[in-house]
């Protein structure tokens, strides 16, 4: 009796109307946990003071990026960073507890947006199954059908729970106040726009994220591919939206010291410190700092992007239906970024925020690994970012986990996120052909 009741609940709670209750519970838990962290865990100063010092230079009338610096070094972020943290300085009067509350709001918006993206994917999973008849895998147990769809929904909800379980991700927002947090918040809002077919608005918001920190450019190859696939004629105008946004935001600096601004705000050849690396601690320091190593990982990055996007183009060209699904959009963006992460010359602790929110999706929808393997890979990555200072062993664990996840994303002929979509498209094509035959 109890088992039947549990099985009934297992099936019943997978219905769409319970999604928002499920997400609401996660958000409520995050709200309580976030407040507990702020009030119970001591704040650690790393970059907030330096951010305020850099803002002071700008507010005092300095527009030459070579002369703007803080106690951690020169300013290396675009103009949007100064506008945001100038506003935060005015709002908080440099008061760290007040700033933590604002970053808590940033964190909550980030989580709500990320969960919203995952909900759109979950809705597509249901739709794809509903367009197919019951299969042999649908197993009646005491009169209750435990379908593949039921298991997929609960499995993906486990992935959504993982979004709320990272100690390091909470720390980046709430205890360190890194600018990476609000940067990713704005980026995820732009992804929501793309998935809702609001491409012009999405490009504007995406460019705002780039103006906060240029790591968002790791998503740019995927975005370019999506723009071309969605509407080739609108690709250049939409890229122009991105470009003009940067010009407008950077105008006060570009009009005075253009070379200085472009060199420092978008410093592609920046030299990183070996002591802060999380992903490459097993390398000798001289190799880590060498030019040949930088060129090698850059070429690897370009090759992997080429392989992935060529394979993606071949998949898209097969289908009669050119409209991109929400999952195809988020998959392309997340994988493009993750390729850059795996080929990064270095990863610092705060860089975890660049891809943490994508990890559950990539593990659950872009690989065919079993649940224990997915959880193991997720745990290995989290473990590596919790070890301070990083060790050769923690870096090796991170690299193995990264590449174990990346290889299926790039080399498997047909990623899991497109299979159900392709199945549903195949069903539509069959109906289309049957209708055409009847007409003739």
One Martini backbone bead per residue (centre of mass of N, CA, C, O) as a GRO file, in nm:
protein
  440
    1UNK     BB    1   0.060   0.062  -0.023
    2UNK     BB    2   0.298   0.254   0.018
    3UNK     BB    3   0.432   0.198  -0.256
    4UNK     BB    4   0.195   0.295  -0.431
    5UNK     BB    5   0.193   0.582  -0.322
    6UNK     BB    6   0.484   0.653  -0.408
    7UNK     BB    7   0.441   0.596  -0.712
    8UNK     BB    8   0.218   0.799  -0.755
    9UNK     BB    9   0.387   1.044  -0.672
   10UNK     BB   10   0.616   1.007  -0.875
   11UNK     BB   11   0.421   1.062  -1.115
   12UNK     BB   12   0.252   1.316  -1.034
   13UNK     BB   13   0.510   1.518  -0.974
   14UNK     BB   14   0.585   1.545  -1.295
   15UNK     BB   15   0.404   1.760  -1.341
   16UNK     BB   16   0.396   2.083  -1.440
   17UNK     BB   17   0.255   2.215  -1.180
   18UNK     BB   18   0.519   2.127  -0.993
   19UNK     BB   19   0.762   2.297  -1.086
   20UNK     BB   20   0.715   2.566  -0.923
   21UNK     BB   21   0.728   2.434  -0.650
   22UNK     BB   22   1.008   2.319  -0.672
   23UNK     BB   23   1.152   2.589  -0.732
   24UNK     BB   24   1.046   2.739  -0.483
   25UNK     BB   25   1.196   2.562  -0.278
   26UNK     BB   26   1.481   2.628  -0.376
   27UNK     BB   27   1.464   2.936  -0.335
   28UNK     BB   28   1.396   2.931  -0.034
   29UNK     BB   29   1.653   2.783   0.051
   30UNK     BB   30   1.849   2.995  -0.063
   31UNK     BB   31   1.758   3.230   0.108
   32UNK     BB   32   1.826   3.111   0.384
   33UNK     BB   33   2.120   3.031   0.329
   34UNK     BB   34   2.227   3.311   0.250
   35UNK     BB   35   2.171   3.451   0.522
   36UNK     BB   36   2.343   3.261   0.694
   37UNK     BB   37   2.612   3.319   0.557
   38UNK     BB   38   2.629   3.625   0.610
   39UNK     BB   39   2.580   3.600   0.941
   40UNK     BB   40   2.797   3.341   1.001
   41UNK     BB   41   3.014   3.409   0.781
   42UNK     BB   42   3.304   3.533   0.719
   43UNK     BB   43   3.448   3.777   0.559
   44UNK     BB   44   3.663   3.803   0.257
   45UNK     BB   45   3.923   3.988   0.156
   46UNK     BB   46   4.022   4.076  -0.194
   47UNK     BB   47   3.865   4.305  -0.416
   48UNK     BB   48   3.688   4.541  -0.310
   49UNK     BB   49   3.899   4.759  -0.250
   50UNK     BB   50   4.012   4.769  -0.538
   51UNK     BB   51   3.753   4.857  -0.674
   52UNK     BB   52   3.729   5.128  -0.521
   53UNK     BB   53   3.997   5.246  -0.618
   54UNK     BB   54   3.929   5.245  -0.920
   55UNK     BB   55   3.682   5.426  -0.896
   56UNK     BB   56   3.826   5.674  -0.781
   57UNK     BB   57   3.990   5.748  -1.027
   58UNK     BB   58   3.746   5.800  -1.212
   59UNK     BB   59   3.594   6.013  -1.029
   60UNK     BB   60   3.865   6.205  -1.050
   61UNK     BB   61   3.921   6.192  -1.390
   62UNK     BB   62   4.029   5.916  -1.490
   63UNK     BB   63   4.089   5.769  -1.843
   64UNK     BB   64   4.355   5.610  -1.803
   65UNK     BB   65   4.411   5.276  -1.773
   66UNK     BB   66   4.722   5.290  -1.687
   67UNK     BB   67   4.623   5.474  -1.411
   68UNK     BB   68   4.438   5.238  -1.313
   69UNK     BB   69   4.427   5.117  -0.971
   70UNK     BB   70   4.501   4.871  -0.727
   71UNK     BB   71   4.620   4.651  -0.481
   72UNK     BB   72   4.605   4.413  -0.729
   73UNK     BB   73   4.624   4.621  -0.968
   74UNK     BB   74   4.526   4.677  -1.266
   75UNK     BB   75   4.284   4.759  -1.474
   76UNK     BB   76   4.082   4.477  -1.655
   77UNK     BB   77   3.803   4.623  -1.710
   78UNK     BB   78   3.547   4.741  -1.838
   79UNK     BB   79   3.332   5.008  -1.806
   80UNK     BB   80   3.090   4.866  -1.665
   81UNK     BB   81   3.237   4.817  -1.402
   82UNK     BB   82   3.256   5.115  -1.308
   83UNK     BB   83   2.953   5.171  -1.307
   84UNK     BB   84   2.867   4.956  -1.106
   85UNK     BB   85   3.078   5.021  -0.867
   86UNK     BB   86   2.998   5.315  -0.845
   87UNK     BB   87   2.709   5.257  -0.757
   88UNK     BB   88   2.783   5.080  -0.510
   89UNK     BB   89   2.935   5.301  -0.360
   90UNK     BB   90   2.694   5.493  -0.333
   91UNK     BB   91   2.495   5.285  -0.195
   92UNK     BB   92   2.715   5.184   0.051
   93UNK     BB   93   2.970   5.343   0.134
   94UNK     BB   94   3.161   5.069   0.148
   95UNK     BB   95   2.972   4.877   0.288
   96UNK     BB   96   2.989   4.542   0.320
   97UNK     BB   97   2.715   4.437   0.429
   98UNK     BB   98   2.554   4.586   0.209
   99UNK     BB   99   2.695   4.449  -0.031
  100UNK     BB  100   2.606   4.161   0.041
  101UNK     BB  101   2.305   4.207  -0.006
  102UNK     BB  102   2.333   4.275  -0.306
  103UNK     BB  103   2.476   4.005  -0.381
  104UNK     BB  104   2.238   3.837  -0.294
  105UNK     BB  105   2.055   3.942  -0.516
  106UNK     BB  106   2.230   3.847  -0.747
  107UNK     BB  107   2.215   3.550  -0.673
  108UNK     BB  108   1.908   3.513  -0.694
  109UNK     BB  109   1.882   3.596  -0.989
  110UNK     BB  110   2.069   3.382  -1.099
  111UNK     BB  111   1.904   3.135  -0.995
  112UNK     BB  112   1.634   3.201  -1.124
  113UNK     BB  113   1.739   3.206  -1.414
  114UNK     BB  114   1.864   2.924  -1.426
  115UNK     BB  115   1.602   2.772  -1.352
  116UNK     BB  116   1.450   2.881  -1.597
  117UNK     BB  117   1.623   2.741  -1.810
  118UNK     BB  118   1.568   2.453  -1.704
  119UNK     BB  119   1.262   2.460  -1.739
  120UNK     BB  120   1.264   2.480  -2.048
  121UNK     BB  121   1.397   2.206  -2.084
  122UNK     BB  122   1.185   2.036  -1.933
  123UNK     BB  123   0.952   2.105  -2.126
  124UNK     BB  124   1.090   1.972  -2.372
  125UNK     BB  125   1.106   1.689  -2.268
  126UNK     BB  126   0.803   1.644  -2.250
  127UNK     BB  127   0.725   1.711  -2.543
  128UNK     BB  128   0.894   1.488  -2.675
  129UNK     BB  129   0.739   1.251  -2.539
  130UNK     BB  130   0.439   1.330  -2.620
  131UNK     BB  131   0.513   1.274  -2.940
  132UNK     BB  132   0.520   0.982  -2.821
  133UNK     BB  133   0.466   0.675  -2.776
  134UNK     BB  134   0.458   0.420  -2.600
  135UNK     BB  135   0.701   0.209  -2.478
  136UNK     BB  136   0.876  -0.065  -2.368
  137UNK     BB  137   0.985   0.114  -2.121
  138UNK     BB  138   0.700   0.108  -2.019
  139UNK     BB  139   0.631   0.020  -1.677
  140UNK     BB  140   0.413  -0.170  -1.521
  141UNK     BB  141   0.328  -0.109  -1.165
  142UNK     BB  142   0.055  -0.192  -1.029
  143UNK     BB  143  -0.081  -0.006  -1.274
  144UNK     BB  144   0.182   0.174  -1.299
  145UNK     BB  145   0.334   0.401  -1.514
  146UNK     BB  146   0.689   0.392  -1.567
  147UNK     BB  147   0.827   0.613  -1.747
  148UNK     BB  148   1.078   0.769  -1.905
  149UNK     BB  149   0.976   1.051  -1.843
  150UNK     BB  150   0.967   1.029  -1.537
  151UNK     BB  151   1.273   0.977  -1.501
  152UNK     BB  152   1.376   1.232  -1.649
  153UNK     BB  153   1.250   1.445  -1.467
  154UNK     BB  154   1.389   1.356  -1.201
  155UNK     BB  155   1.676   1.370  -1.301
  156UNK     BB  156   1.669   1.677  -1.373
  157UNK     BB  157   1.602   1.769  -1.082
  158UNK     BB  158   1.870   1.692  -0.966
  159UNK     BB  159   2.029   1.895  -1.132
  160UNK     BB  160   1.884   2.145  -1.010
  161UNK     BB  161   1.982   2.101  -0.718
  162UNK     BB  162   2.291   2.146  -0.775
  163UNK     BB  163   2.272   2.461  -0.805
  164UNK     BB  164   2.250   2.474  -0.461
  165UNK     BB  165   2.546   2.300  -0.371
  166UNK     BB  166   2.772   2.531  -0.372
  167UNK     BB  167   3.016   2.665  -0.185
  168UNK     BB  168   3.180   2.841  -0.389
  169UNK     BB  169   2.946   2.995  -0.523
  170UNK     BB  170   2.851   3.139  -0.271
  171UNK     BB  171   3.123   3.276  -0.204
  172UNK     BB  172   3.160   3.458  -0.454
  173UNK     BB  173   2.913   3.636  -0.376
  174UNK     BB  174   2.895   3.661  -0.037
  175UNK     BB  175   3.232   3.655   0.057
  176UNK     BB  176   3.387   3.825  -0.205
  177UNK     BB  177   3.261   4.017  -0.431
  178UNK     BB  178   3.277   3.941  -0.720
  179UNK     BB  179   3.232   4.039  -1.057
  180UNK     BB  180   3.143   3.759  -1.172
  181UNK     BB  181   2.856   3.748  -1.071
  182UNK     BB  182   2.706   3.983  -1.225
  183UNK     BB  183   2.802   3.892  -1.500
  184UNK     BB  184   2.643   3.618  -1.507
  185UNK     BB  185   2.367   3.732  -1.460
  186UNK     BB  186   2.349   3.889  -1.728
  187UNK     BB  187   2.403   3.651  -1.916
  188UNK     BB  188   2.149   3.478  -1.835
  189UNK     BB  189   1.947   3.687  -1.929
  190UNK     BB  190   2.029   3.669  -2.227
  191UNK     BB  191   1.955   3.367  -2.260
  192UNK     BB  192   1.658   3.403  -2.205
  193UNK     BB  193   1.607   3.577  -2.452
  194UNK     BB  194   1.691   3.370  -2.664
  195UNK     BB  195   1.483   3.143  -2.572
  196UNK     BB  196   1.244   3.375  -2.631
  197UNK     BB  197   1.317   3.521  -2.912
  198UNK     BB  198   1.507   3.785  -2.807
  199UNK     BB  199   1.768   3.888  -2.982
  200UNK     BB  200   1.814   4.192  -2.954
  201UNK     BB  201   1.804   4.206  -2.647
  202UNK     BB  202   2.016   3.987  -2.596
  203UNK     BB  203   2.257   4.137  -2.728
  204UNK     BB  204   2.254   4.376  -2.537
  205UNK     BB  205   2.292   4.216  -2.270
  206UNK     BB  206   2.547   4.067  -2.352
  207UNK     BB  207   2.717   4.331  -2.379
  208UNK     BB  208   2.692   4.411  -2.085
  209UNK     BB  209   2.852   4.169  -1.980
  210UNK     BB  210   3.116   4.235  -2.131
  211UNK     BB  211   3.150   4.518  -1.975
  212UNK     BB  212   3.232   4.364  -1.704
  213UNK     BB  213   3.354   4.095  -1.855
  214UNK     BB  214   3.538   3.914  -2.104
  215UNK     BB  215   3.454   3.608  -2.055
  216UNK     BB  216   3.191   3.617  -2.234
  217UNK     BB  217   3.346   3.554  -2.507
  218UNK     BB  218   3.322   3.239  -2.483
  219UNK     BB  219   3.019   3.254  -2.608
  220UNK     BB  220   3.047   3.382  -2.899
  221UNK     BB  221   3.063   3.141  -3.098
  222UNK     BB  222   2.779   3.037  -3.030
  223UNK     BB  223   2.623   3.296  -3.098
  224UNK     BB  224   2.703   3.318  -3.393
  225UNK     BB  225   2.577   3.052  -3.479
  226UNK     BB  226   2.285   3.125  -3.392
  227UNK     BB  227   2.247   3.375  -3.568
  228UNK     BB  228   2.282   3.228  -3.839
  229UNK     BB  229   2.058   3.009  -3.795
  230UNK     BB  230   1.815   3.197  -3.742
  231UNK     BB  231   1.922   3.484  -3.912
  232UNK     BB  232   2.135   3.581  -4.143
  233UNK     BB  233   2.031   3.878  -4.204
  234UNK     BB  234   2.059   3.956  -3.876
  235UNK     BB  235   2.353   3.927  -3.785
  236UNK     BB  236   2.483   4.207  -3.827
  237UNK     BB  237   2.281   4.382  -3.666
  238UNK     BB  238   2.331   4.221  -3.396
  239UNK     BB  239   2.632   4.278  -3.380
  240UNK     BB  240   2.592   4.586  -3.373
  241UNK     BB  241   2.462   4.597  -3.099
  242UNK     BB  242   2.709   4.498  -2.949
  243UNK     BB  243   2.911   4.715  -3.053
  244UNK     BB  244   2.757   4.981  -2.974
  245UNK     BB  245   2.747   4.926  -2.675
  246UNK     BB  246   3.055   4.940  -2.635
  247UNK     BB  247   3.095   5.227  -2.745
  248UNK     BB  248   2.914   5.376  -2.546
  249UNK     BB  249   3.044   5.277  -2.278
  250UNK     BB  250   3.354   5.355  -2.386
  251UNK     BB  251   3.365   5.655  -2.485
  252UNK     BB  252   3.515   5.820  -2.255
  253UNK     BB  253   3.782   5.647  -2.323
  254UNK     BB  254   3.807   5.639  -2.638
  255UNK     BB  255   3.830   5.959  -2.675
  256UNK     BB  256   4.105   5.973  -2.503
  257UNK     BB  257   4.218   5.641  -2.460
  258UNK     BB  258   4.198   5.393  -2.672
  259UNK     BB  259   4.446   5.207  -2.639
  260UNK     BB  260   4.437   5.173  -2.335
  261UNK     BB  261   4.156   5.050  -2.317
  262UNK     BB  262   4.189   4.803  -2.511
  263UNK     BB  263   4.440   4.676  -2.372
  264UNK     BB  264   4.309   4.645  -2.073
  265UNK     BB  265   4.004   4.556  -2.100
  266UNK     BB  266   4.126   4.349  -2.352
  267UNK     BB  267   4.356   4.142  -2.225
  268UNK     BB  268   4.477   3.869  -2.397
  269UNK     BB  269   4.801   3.879  -2.282
  270UNK     BB  270   4.777   3.811  -2.000
  271UNK     BB  271   4.951   3.767  -1.699
  272UNK     BB  272   4.968   3.503  -1.479
  273UNK     BB  273   4.961   3.358  -1.165
  274UNK     BB  274   5.063   3.057  -1.044
  275UNK     BB  275   4.948   3.061  -0.741
  276UNK     BB  276   4.626   3.080  -0.856
  277UNK     BB  277   4.603   2.819  -0.985
  278UNK     BB  278   4.372   2.538  -1.034
  279UNK     BB  279   4.439   2.367  -1.323
  280UNK     BB  280   4.798   2.395  -1.331
  281UNK     BB  281   4.985   2.289  -1.080
  282UNK     BB  282   5.149   2.046  -1.231
  283UNK     BB  283   5.312   2.255  -1.357
  284UNK     BB  284   5.566   2.417  -1.438
  285UNK     BB  285   5.616   2.750  -1.418
  286UNK     BB  286   5.768   2.800  -1.690
  287UNK     BB  287   5.546   2.674  -1.867
  288UNK     BB  288   5.300   2.839  -1.774
  289UNK     BB  289   5.455   3.121  -1.873
  290UNK     BB  290   5.478   3.039  -2.158
  291UNK     BB  291   5.423   3.095  -2.492
  292UNK     BB  292   5.382   2.807  -2.610
  293UNK     BB  293   5.150   2.733  -2.418
  294UNK     BB  294   4.954   2.954  -2.506
  295UNK     BB  295   4.940   2.865  -2.805
  296UNK     BB  296   4.845   2.575  -2.764
  297UNK     BB  297   4.568   2.635  -2.619
  298UNK     BB  298   4.460   2.811  -2.846
  299UNK     BB  299   4.461   2.597  -3.073
  300UNK     BB  300   4.283   2.398  -2.923
  301UNK     BB  301   4.039   2.580  -2.901
  302UNK     BB  302   3.992   2.621  -3.205
  303UNK     BB  303   3.962   2.322  -3.285
  304UNK     BB  304   3.720   2.250  -3.100
  305UNK     BB  305   3.528   2.460  -3.212
  306UNK     BB  306   3.533   2.355  -3.502
  307UNK     BB  307   3.426   2.071  -3.449
  308UNK     BB  308   3.164   2.143  -3.305
  309UNK     BB  309   3.036   2.340  -3.524
  310UNK     BB  310   3.042   2.143  -3.757
  311UNK     BB  311   2.862   1.928  -3.628
  312UNK     BB  312   2.624   2.119  -3.579
  313UNK     BB  313   2.574   2.195  -3.872
  314UNK     BB  314   2.507   1.910  -3.973
  315UNK     BB  315   2.259   1.871  -3.791
  316UNK     BB  316   2.095   2.123  -3.887
  317UNK     BB  317   2.096   2.050  -4.204
  318UNK     BB  318   1.897   1.797  -4.179
  319UNK     BB  319   1.669   1.985  -4.113
  320UNK     BB  320   1.366   2.137  -4.200
  321UNK     BB  321   1.380   2.276  -3.914
  322UNK     BB  322   1.516   2.602  -3.824
  323UNK     BB  323   1.412   2.621  -3.552
  324UNK     BB  324   1.524   2.682  -3.247
  325UNK     BB  325   1.558   2.543  -2.961
  326UNK     BB  326   1.614   2.609  -2.637
  327UNK     BB  327   1.823   2.377  -2.605
  328UNK     BB  328   2.009   2.446  -2.843
  329UNK     BB  329   2.092   2.718  -2.733
  330UNK     BB  330   2.211   2.640  -2.451
  331UNK     BB  331   2.404   2.426  -2.551
  332UNK     BB  332   2.586   2.602  -2.732
  333UNK     BB  333   2.676   2.801  -2.512
  334UNK     BB  334   2.788   2.603  -2.298
  335UNK     BB  335   2.996   2.452  -2.477
  336UNK     BB  336   3.163   2.689  -2.575
  337UNK     BB  337   3.254   2.772  -2.291
  338UNK     BB  338   3.377   2.495  -2.196
  339UNK     BB  339   3.604   2.488  -2.396
  340UNK     BB  340   3.746   2.739  -2.279
  341UNK     BB  341   3.791   2.625  -1.996
  342UNK     BB  342   3.970   2.375  -2.080
  343UNK     BB  343   4.176   2.598  -2.240
  344UNK     BB  344   4.280   2.747  -2.011
  345UNK     BB  345   4.558   2.901  -1.877
  346UNK     BB  346   4.358   2.970  -1.634
  347UNK     BB  347   4.212   2.917  -1.300
  348UNK     BB  348   4.027   3.072  -1.077
  349UNK     BB  349   3.807   3.060  -0.827
  350UNK     BB  350   3.596   3.266  -0.959
  351UNK     BB  351   3.567   3.107  -1.241
  352UNK     BB  352   3.347   2.903  -1.161
  353UNK     BB  353   3.104   3.095  -1.237
  354UNK     BB  354   3.125   3.058  -1.554
  355UNK     BB  355   3.014   2.718  -1.526
  356UNK     BB  356   2.846   2.594  -1.299
  357UNK     BB  357   2.544   2.626  -1.417
  358UNK     BB  358   2.619   2.412  -1.658
  359UNK     BB  359   2.695   2.132  -1.544
  360UNK     BB  360   2.427   1.978  -1.507
  361UNK     BB  361   2.343   1.996  -1.798
  362UNK     BB  362   2.588   1.858  -1.934
  363UNK     BB  363   2.565   1.588  -1.773
  364UNK     BB  364   2.254   1.522  -1.847
  365UNK     BB  365   2.230   1.623  -2.178
  366UNK     BB  366   2.547   1.558  -2.306
  367UNK     BB  367   2.537   1.275  -2.171
  368UNK     BB  368   2.552   0.899  -2.092
  369UNK     BB  369   2.592   0.890  -1.809
  370UNK     BB  370   2.561   0.789  -1.514
  371UNK     BB  371   2.466   0.903  -1.218
  372UNK     BB  372   2.729   0.845  -1.056
  373UNK     BB  373   2.920   0.984  -1.262
  374UNK     BB  374   2.799   1.263  -1.255
  375UNK     BB  375   2.841   1.309  -0.950
  376UNK     BB  376   3.146   1.266  -0.954
  377UNK     BB  377   3.224   1.497  -1.145
  378UNK     BB  378   3.097   1.720  -0.984
  379UNK     BB  379   3.260   1.664  -0.722
  380UNK     BB  380   3.547   1.705  -0.842
  381UNK     BB  381   3.514   2.002  -0.918
  382UNK     BB  382   3.438   2.108  -0.642
  383UNK     BB  383   3.688   2.007  -0.494
  384UNK     BB  384   3.904   2.171  -0.652
  385UNK     BB  385   3.767   2.457  -0.552
  386UNK     BB  386   3.821   2.389  -0.229
  387UNK     BB  387   4.121   2.384  -0.267
  388UNK     BB  388   4.345   2.556  -0.029
  389UNK     BB  389   4.568   2.543  -0.202
  390UNK     BB  390   4.648   2.432  -0.482
  391UNK     BB  391   4.725   2.116  -0.627
  392UNK     BB  392   4.834   1.884  -0.834
  393UNK     BB  393   4.597   1.691  -0.768
  394UNK     BB  394   4.355   1.887  -0.797
  395UNK     BB  395   4.420   1.958  -1.093
  396UNK     BB  396   4.396   1.670  -1.206
  397UNK     BB  397   4.106   1.622  -1.126
  398UNK     BB  398   3.993   1.856  -1.294
  399UNK     BB  399   4.096   1.764  -1.574
  400UNK     BB  400   3.959   1.489  -1.585
  401UNK     BB  401   3.671   1.595  -1.554
  402UNK     BB  402   3.663   1.787  -1.791
  403UNK     BB  403   3.745   1.575  -2.023
  404UNK     BB  404   3.521   1.370  -1.964
  405UNK     BB  405   3.304   1.581  -2.049
  406UNK     BB  406   3.407   1.702  -2.326
  407UNK     BB  407   3.434   1.469  -2.531
  408UNK     BB  408   3.126   1.416  -2.581
  409UNK     BB  409   3.057   1.709  -2.677
  410UNK     BB  410   3.255   1.697  -2.940
  411UNK     BB  411   3.262   1.375  -3.057
  412UNK     BB  412   2.982   1.312  -3.052
  413UNK     BB  413   2.762   1.299  -3.303
  414UNK     BB  414   2.495   1.290  -3.094
  415UNK     BB  415   2.362   1.471  -2.875
  416UNK     BB  416   2.124   1.435  -2.635
  417UNK     BB  417   1.971   1.718  -2.673
  418UNK     BB  418   1.878   1.623  -2.988
  419UNK     BB  419   1.719   1.357  -2.993
  420UNK     BB  420   1.430   1.437  -2.916
  421UNK     BB  421   1.407   1.655  -3.126
  422UNK     BB  422   1.452   1.471  -3.371
  423UNK     BB  423   1.215   1.285  -3.314
  424UNK     BB  424   0.997   1.505  -3.338
  425UNK     BB  425   1.073   1.586  -3.626
  426UNK     BB  426   1.019   1.310  -3.751
  427UNK     BB  427   0.719   1.308  -3.688
  428UNK     BB  428   0.654   1.562  -3.855
  429UNK     BB  429   0.756   1.450  -4.128
  430UNK     BB  430   0.558   1.217  -4.145
  431UNK     BB  431   0.302   1.388  -4.142
  432UNK     BB  432   0.377   1.557  -4.390
  433UNK     BB  433   0.394   1.319  -4.591
  434UNK     BB  434   0.106   1.209  -4.547
  435UNK     BB  435  -0.040   1.468  -4.633
  436UNK     BB  436   0.078   1.485  -4.918
  437UNK     BB  437  -0.032   1.209  -5.021
  438UNK     BB  438  -0.334   1.273  -4.983
  439UNK     BB  439  -0.343   1.514  -5.181
  440UNK     BB  440  -0.237   1.323  -5.427
   0.00000   0.00000   0.00000
